[in-house]
């Protein structure tokens, strides 16, 4: 079974981040530009949180303030669920389902190696299954 580190190696480990004092609008613009669903929030000490589209949606429902006037630190997730690099994709999916998160930073000795999404996992698992089906079809035909 593939690990989250192997998935990162395959998809790329580029990590997009934003400062906690940036506006939510800036974070949303970055996510839209990069076509990603979450950014890591980093200050001078290192990673301090995660801001996802879901965080913004939840805040927008409860508050009428503008995303241009709201700071990332005010709505970010502070207690981020992370995965060790050796976690399998099935284990990662179970963690994400249990903890109701869609983005999982991969952490090794306090260093974020990258971030995976539930979409990344589903795509990878589907590719593996498609390969297995094609192989079985070749065996049956021959």
Rosetta constraint file for C-alpha pairs under 8 A:
AtomPair CA 1 CA 88 HARMONIC 6.22 0.50
AtomPair CA 1 CA 89 HARMONIC 7.19 0.50
AtomPair CA 1 CA 90 HARMONIC 7.98 0.50
AtomPair CA 2 CA 6 HARMONIC 6.20 0.50
AtomPair CA 2 CA 7 HARMONIC 7.08 0.50
AtomPair CA 2 CA 88 HARMONIC 5.68 0.50
AtomPair CA 2 CA 89 HARMONIC 6.07 0.50
AtomPair CA 3 CA 7 HARMONIC 6.38 0.50
AtomPair CA 3 CA 85 HARMONIC 6.79 0.50
AtomPair CA 3 CA 86 HARMONIC 5.49 0.50
AtomPair CA 3 CA 87 HARMONIC 5.37 0.50
AtomPair CA 3 CA 88 HARMONIC 4.05 0.50
AtomPair CA 3 CA 89 HARMONIC 5.56 0.50
AtomPair CA 4 CA 8 HARMONIC 6.15 0.50
AtomPair CA 4 CA 83 HARMONIC 7.90 0.50
AtomPair CA 4 CA 84 HARMONIC 7.88 0.50
AtomPair CA 4 CA 85 HARMONIC 5.58 0.50
AtomPair CA 4 CA 86 HARMONIC 6.50 0.50
AtomPair CA 4 CA 87 HARMONIC 5.82 0.50
AtomPair CA 4 CA 88 HARMONIC 5.94 0.50
AtomPair CA 4 CA 89 HARMONIC 5.93 0.50
AtomPair CA 4 CA 92 HARMONIC 7.45 0.50
AtomPair CA 4 CA 106 HARMONIC 7.32 0.50
AtomPair CA 4 CA 116 HARMONIC 7.63 0.50
AtomPair CA 5 CA 9 HARMONIC 6.18 0.50
AtomPair CA 5 CA 85 HARMONIC 4.74 0.50
AtomPair CA 5 CA 86 HARMONIC 6.52 0.50
AtomPair CA 5 CA 87 HARMONIC 7.90 0.50
AtomPair CA 5 CA 106 HARMONIC 7.51 0.50
AtomPair CA 6 CA 10 HARMONIC 6.20 0.50
AtomPair CA 7 CA 11 HARMONIC 6.07 0.50
AtomPair CA 7 CA 116 HARMONIC 7.98 0.50
AtomPair CA 7 CA 120 HARMONIC 7.92 0.50
AtomPair CA 7 CA 121 HARMONIC 7.83 0.50
AtomPair CA 7 CA 124 HARMONIC 7.52 0.50
AtomPair CA 8 CA 12 HARMONIC 5.29 0.50
AtomPair CA 8 CA 13 HARMONIC 5.43 0.50
AtomPair CA 8 CA 114 HARMONIC 6.74 0.50
AtomPair CA 8 CA 115 HARMONIC 7.56 0.50
AtomPair CA 8 CA 116 HARMONIC 7.11 0.50
AtomPair CA 9 CA 13 HARMONIC 6.70 0.50
AtomPair CA 13 CA 113 HARMONIC 6.50 0.50
AtomPair CA 13 CA 114 HARMONIC 4.65 0.50
AtomPair CA 13 CA 115 HARMONIC 6.99 0.50
AtomPair CA 14 CA 114 HARMONIC 6.38 0.50
AtomPair CA 15 CA 39 HARMONIC 7.74 0.50
AtomPair CA 15 CA 40 HARMONIC 7.64 0.50
AtomPair CA 15 CA 114 HARMONIC 5.59 0.50
AtomPair CA 15 CA 115 HARMONIC 6.91 0.50
AtomPair CA 16 CA 39 HARMONIC 5.52 0.50
AtomPair CA 16 CA 40 HARMONIC 6.48 0.50
AtomPair CA 17 CA 39 HARMONIC 5.01 0.50
AtomPair CA 17 CA 40 HARMONIC 4.56 0.50
AtomPair CA 17 CA 41 HARMONIC 5.59 0.50
AtomPair CA 17 CA 42 HARMONIC 6.46 0.50
AtomPair CA 18 CA 22 HARMONIC 6.89 0.50
AtomPair CA 18 CA 27 HARMONIC 6.69 0.50
AtomPair CA 18 CA 39 HARMONIC 6.63 0.50
AtomPair CA 18 CA 40 HARMONIC 6.39 0.50
AtomPair CA 18 CA 41 HARMONIC 5.07 0.50
AtomPair CA 18 CA 42 HARMONIC 6.10 0.50
AtomPair CA 19 CA 41 HARMONIC 5.59 0.50
AtomPair CA 19 CA 42 HARMONIC 5.35 0.50
AtomPair CA 19 CA 43 HARMONIC 5.81 0.50
AtomPair CA 19 CA 72 HARMONIC 7.50 0.50
AtomPair CA 20 CA 41 HARMONIC 5.89 0.50
AtomPair CA 20 CA 42 HARMONIC 6.67 0.50
AtomPair CA 20 CA 43 HARMONIC 6.59 0.50
AtomPair CA 20 CA 71 HARMONIC 6.78 0.50
AtomPair CA 20 CA 72 HARMONIC 5.04 0.50
AtomPair CA 20 CA 73 HARMONIC 4.68 0.50
AtomPair CA 21 CA 71 HARMONIC 5.56 0.50
AtomPair CA 21 CA 72 HARMONIC 6.12 0.50
AtomPair CA 21 CA 73 HARMONIC 6.42 0.50
AtomPair CA 22 CA 26 HARMONIC 6.43 0.50
AtomPair CA 22 CA 27 HARMONIC 7.21 0.50
AtomPair CA 22 CA 71 HARMONIC 5.72 0.50
AtomPair CA 22 CA 72 HARMONIC 5.83 0.50
AtomPair CA 23 CA 27 HARMONIC 6.58 0.50
AtomPair CA 23 CA 67 HARMONIC 6.60 0.50
AtomPair CA 23 CA 68 HARMONIC 5.53 0.50
AtomPair CA 23 CA 69 HARMONIC 6.39 0.50
AtomPair CA 23 CA 70 HARMONIC 5.60 0.50
AtomPair CA 23 CA 71 HARMONIC 4.45 0.50
AtomPair CA 23 CA 72 HARMONIC 5.63 0.50
AtomPair CA 24 CA 28 HARMONIC 6.12 0.50
AtomPair CA 24 CA 56 HARMONIC 7.77 0.50
AtomPair CA 24 CA 67 HARMONIC 4.99 0.50
AtomPair CA 24 CA 68 HARMONIC 6.20 0.50
AtomPair CA 24 CA 69 HARMONIC 7.66 0.50
AtomPair CA 24 CA 70 HARMONIC 5.73 0.50
AtomPair CA 24 CA 71 HARMONIC 5.52 0.50
AtomPair CA 24 CA 72 HARMONIC 5.03 0.50
AtomPair CA 25 CA 29 HARMONIC 6.07 0.50
AtomPair CA 25 CA 67 HARMONIC 4.86 0.50
AtomPair CA 25 CA 68 HARMONIC 4.96 0.50
AtomPair CA 25 CA 70 HARMONIC 7.89 0.50
AtomPair CA 26 CA 30 HARMONIC 6.20 0.50
AtomPair CA 26 CA 68 HARMONIC 7.55 0.50
AtomPair CA 27 CA 31 HARMONIC 6.22 0.50
AtomPair CA 27 CA 39 HARMONIC 7.48 0.50
AtomPair CA 27 CA 51 HARMONIC 7.94 0.50
AtomPair CA 27 CA 72 HARMONIC 7.39 0.50
AtomPair CA 28 CA 32 HARMONIC 6.06 0.50
AtomPair CA 28 CA 53 HARMONIC 7.55 0.50
AtomPair CA 29 CA 33 HARMONIC 6.02 0.50
AtomPair CA 30 CA 34 HARMONIC 6.07 0.50
AtomPair CA 31 CA 35 HARMONIC 5.57 0.50
AtomPair CA 31 CA 36 HARMONIC 4.96 0.50
AtomPair CA 31 CA 37 HARMONIC 6.09 0.50
AtomPair CA 31 CA 38 HARMONIC 6.63 0.50
AtomPair CA 31 CA 39 HARMONIC 7.18 0.50
AtomPair CA 32 CA 36 HARMONIC 6.66 0.50
AtomPair CA 37 CA 52 HARMONIC 5.66 0.50
AtomPair CA 37 CA 53 HARMONIC 5.69 0.50
AtomPair CA 37 CA 103 HARMONIC 7.97 0.50
AtomPair CA 38 CA 50 HARMONIC 6.83 0.50
AtomPair CA 38 CA 51 HARMONIC 5.46 0.50
AtomPair CA 38 CA 52 HARMONIC 4.01 0.50
AtomPair CA 38 CA 53 HARMONIC 6.36 0.50
AtomPair CA 38 CA 103 HARMONIC 7.09 0.50
AtomPair CA 39 CA 50 HARMONIC 5.84 0.50
AtomPair CA 39 CA 51 HARMONIC 5.42 0.50
AtomPair CA 39 CA 52 HARMONIC 6.48 0.50
AtomPair CA 40 CA 47 HARMONIC 6.70 0.50
AtomPair CA 40 CA 48 HARMONIC 7.84 0.50
AtomPair CA 40 CA 49 HARMONIC 6.09 0.50
AtomPair CA 40 CA 50 HARMONIC 4.55 0.50
AtomPair CA 40 CA 51 HARMONIC 6.40 0.50
AtomPair CA 41 CA 47 HARMONIC 5.74 0.50
AtomPair CA 41 CA 48 HARMONIC 5.73 0.50
AtomPair CA 41 CA 49 HARMONIC 4.92 0.50
AtomPair CA 41 CA 50 HARMONIC 5.29 0.50
AtomPair CA 41 CA 51 HARMONIC 6.75 0.50
AtomPair CA 41 CA 72 HARMONIC 7.90 0.50
AtomPair CA 41 CA 76 HARMONIC 7.82 0.50
AtomPair CA 42 CA 46 HARMONIC 5.18 0.50
AtomPair CA 42 CA 47 HARMONIC 4.22 0.50
AtomPair CA 42 CA 48 HARMONIC 5.61 0.50
AtomPair CA 42 CA 49 HARMONIC 7.11 0.50
AtomPair CA 43 CA 47 HARMONIC 6.46 0.50
AtomPair CA 43 CA 48 HARMONIC 6.88 0.50
AtomPair CA 48 CA 78 HARMONIC 6.46 0.50
AtomPair CA 49 CA 76 HARMONIC 6.17 0.50
AtomPair CA 49 CA 77 HARMONIC 5.48 0.50
AtomPair CA 49 CA 78 HARMONIC 4.54 0.50
AtomPair CA 49 CA 79 HARMONIC 6.75 0.50
AtomPair CA 49 CA 80 HARMONIC 6.22 0.50
AtomPair CA 50 CA 76 HARMONIC 5.62 0.50
AtomPair CA 50 CA 77 HARMONIC 5.22 0.50
AtomPair CA 50 CA 78 HARMONIC 6.72 0.50
AtomPair CA 50 CA 80 HARMONIC 6.64 0.50
AtomPair CA 51 CA 55 HARMONIC 6.19 0.50
AtomPair CA 51 CA 56 HARMONIC 7.75 0.50
AtomPair CA 51 CA 72 HARMONIC 7.18 0.50
AtomPair CA 51 CA 75 HARMONIC 7.40 0.50
AtomPair CA 51 CA 76 HARMONIC 4.65 0.50
AtomPair CA 51 CA 77 HARMONIC 6.10 0.50
AtomPair CA 52 CA 56 HARMONIC 6.69 0.50
AtomPair CA 52 CA 76 HARMONIC 7.53 0.50
AtomPair CA 53 CA 57 HARMONIC 6.21 0.50
AtomPair CA 54 CA 58 HARMONIC 6.13 0.50
AtomPair CA 55 CA 59 HARMONIC 6.24 0.50
AtomPair CA 55 CA 75 HARMONIC 6.32 0.50
AtomPair CA 55 CA 76 HARMONIC 6.41 0.50
AtomPair CA 55 CA 77 HARMONIC 7.19 0.50
AtomPair CA 56 CA 60 HARMONIC 6.00 0.50
AtomPair CA 56 CA 75 HARMONIC 6.97 0.50
AtomPair CA 57 CA 61 HARMONIC 6.38 0.50
AtomPair CA 58 CA 62 HARMONIC 6.65 0.50
AtomPair CA 59 CA 63 HARMONIC 5.80 0.50
AtomPair CA 59 CA 75 HARMONIC 6.67 0.50
AtomPair CA 60 CA 64 HARMONIC 6.50 0.50
AtomPair CA 60 CA 65 HARMONIC 7.72 0.50
AtomPair CA 65 CA 69 HARMONIC 6.85 0.50
AtomPair CA 65 CA 70 HARMONIC 6.76 0.50
AtomPair CA 66 CA 70 HARMONIC 6.20 0.50
AtomPair CA 67 CA 71 HARMONIC 7.72 0.50
AtomPair CA 70 CA 74 HARMONIC 6.87 0.50
AtomPair CA 71 CA 75 HARMONIC 7.37 0.50
AtomPair CA 72 CA 76 HARMONIC 5.83 0.50
AtomPair CA 81 CA 99 HARMONIC 7.85 0.50
AtomPair CA 81 CA 101 HARMONIC 7.89 0.50
AtomPair CA 81 CA 104 HARMONIC 6.40 0.50
AtomPair CA 81 CA 105 HARMONIC 7.36 0.50
AtomPair CA 82 CA 104 HARMONIC 5.46 0.50
AtomPair CA 82 CA 105 HARMONIC 4.99 0.50
AtomPair CA 82 CA 106 HARMONIC 5.77 0.50
AtomPair CA 82 CA 107 HARMONIC 6.20 0.50
AtomPair CA 83 CA 87 HARMONIC 6.59 0.50
AtomPair CA 83 CA 92 HARMONIC 7.24 0.50
AtomPair CA 83 CA 104 HARMONIC 6.47 0.50
AtomPair CA 83 CA 105 HARMONIC 6.24 0.50
AtomPair CA 83 CA 106 HARMONIC 4.79 0.50
AtomPair CA 83 CA 107 HARMONIC 5.87 0.50
AtomPair CA 84 CA 106 HARMONIC 5.71 0.50
AtomPair CA 84 CA 107 HARMONIC 5.36 0.50
AtomPair CA 84 CA 108 HARMONIC 6.00 0.50
AtomPair CA 85 CA 106 HARMONIC 5.96 0.50
AtomPair CA 85 CA 107 HARMONIC 6.68 0.50
AtomPair CA 85 CA 108 HARMONIC 6.51 0.50
AtomPair CA 87 CA 91 HARMONIC 6.15 0.50
AtomPair CA 87 CA 92 HARMONIC 6.32 0.50
AtomPair CA 88 CA 92 HARMONIC 6.10 0.50
AtomPair CA 89 CA 93 HARMONIC 6.04 0.50
AtomPair CA 89 CA 121 HARMONIC 6.33 0.50
AtomPair CA 89 CA 125 HARMONIC 7.86 0.50
AtomPair CA 90 CA 94 HARMONIC 6.25 0.50
AtomPair CA 91 CA 95 HARMONIC 6.22 0.50
AtomPair CA 92 CA 96 HARMONIC 6.11 0.50
AtomPair CA 93 CA 97 HARMONIC 6.04 0.50
AtomPair CA 93 CA 118 HARMONIC 6.91 0.50
AtomPair CA 93 CA 121 HARMONIC 7.20 0.50
AtomPair CA 94 CA 98 HARMONIC 6.00 0.50
AtomPair CA 95 CA 99 HARMONIC 5.94 0.50
AtomPair CA 96 CA 100 HARMONIC 5.61 0.50
AtomPair CA 96 CA 101 HARMONIC 4.99 0.50
AtomPair CA 96 CA 102 HARMONIC 6.27 0.50
AtomPair CA 96 CA 103 HARMONIC 7.66 0.50
AtomPair CA 96 CA 104 HARMONIC 7.46 0.50
AtomPair CA 96 CA 118 HARMONIC 7.46 0.50
AtomPair CA 97 CA 101 HARMONIC 6.74 0.50
AtomPair CA 102 CA 117 HARMONIC 5.53 0.50
AtomPair CA 102 CA 118 HARMONIC 5.29 0.50
AtomPair CA 103 CA 115 HARMONIC 6.71 0.50
AtomPair CA 103 CA 116 HARMONIC 5.75 0.50
AtomPair CA 103 CA 117 HARMONIC 4.39 0.50
AtomPair CA 103 CA 118 HARMONIC 6.49 0.50
AtomPair CA 104 CA 115 HARMONIC 5.52 0.50
AtomPair CA 104 CA 116 HARMONIC 5.29 0.50
AtomPair CA 104 CA 117 HARMONIC 6.15 0.50
AtomPair CA 105 CA 112 HARMONIC 6.48 0.50
AtomPair CA 105 CA 113 HARMONIC 7.49 0.50
AtomPair CA 105 CA 114 HARMONIC 5.83 0.50
AtomPair CA 105 CA 115 HARMONIC 4.06 0.50
AtomPair CA 105 CA 116 HARMONIC 6.27 0.50
AtomPair CA 106 CA 112 HARMONIC 5.68 0.50
AtomPair CA 106 CA 113 HARMONIC 5.51 0.50
AtomPair CA 106 CA 114 HARMONIC 5.51 0.50
AtomPair CA 106 CA 115 HARMONIC 5.66 0.50
AtomPair CA 106 CA 116 HARMONIC 7.37 0.50
AtomPair CA 107 CA 111 HARMONIC 5.43 0.50
AtomPair CA 107 CA 112 HARMONIC 4.51 0.50
AtomPair CA 107 CA 113 HARMONIC 5.89 0.50
AtomPair CA 107 CA 114 HARMONIC 7.69 0.50
AtomPair CA 108 CA 112 HARMONIC 6.48 0.50
AtomPair CA 108 CA 113 HARMONIC 6.88 0.50
AtomPair CA 116 CA 120 HARMONIC 6.13 0.50
AtomPair CA 116 CA 121 HARMONIC 7.43 0.50
AtomPair CA 117 CA 121 HARMONIC 6.58 0.50
AtomPair CA 118 CA 122 HARMONIC 6.20 0.50
AtomPair CA 119 CA 123 HARMONIC 6.01 0.50
AtomPair CA 120 CA 124 HARMONIC 6.16 0.50
AtomPair CA 121 CA 125 HARMONIC 6.09 0.50
AtomPair CA 122 CA 126 HARMONIC 6.00 0.50
AtomPair CA 123 CA 127 HARMONIC 6.21 0.50
AtomPair CA 124 CA 128 HARMONIC 6.32 0.50
AtomPair CA 125 CA 129 HARMONIC 6.23 0.50
AtomPair CA 126 CA 130 HARMONIC 6.00 0.50
AtomPair CA 127 CA 131 HARMONIC 6.22 0.50
AtomPair CA 128 CA 132 HARMONIC 6.36 0.50
AtomPair CA 129 CA 133 HARMONIC 6.18 0.50
AtomPair CA 130 CA 134 HARMONIC 6.17 0.50
AtomPair CA 131 CA 135 HARMONIC 6.18 0.50
AtomPair CA 132 CA 136 HARMONIC 6.21 0.50
AtomPair CA 133 CA 137 HARMONIC 6.11 0.50
AtomPair CA 134 CA 138 HARMONIC 6.26 0.50
AtomPair CA 135 CA 139 HARMONIC 6.35 0.50
AtomPair CA 136 CA 140 HARMONIC 6.18 0.50
AtomPair CA 137 CA 141 HARMONIC 6.10 0.50
AtomPair CA 138 CA 142 HARMONIC 6.19 0.50
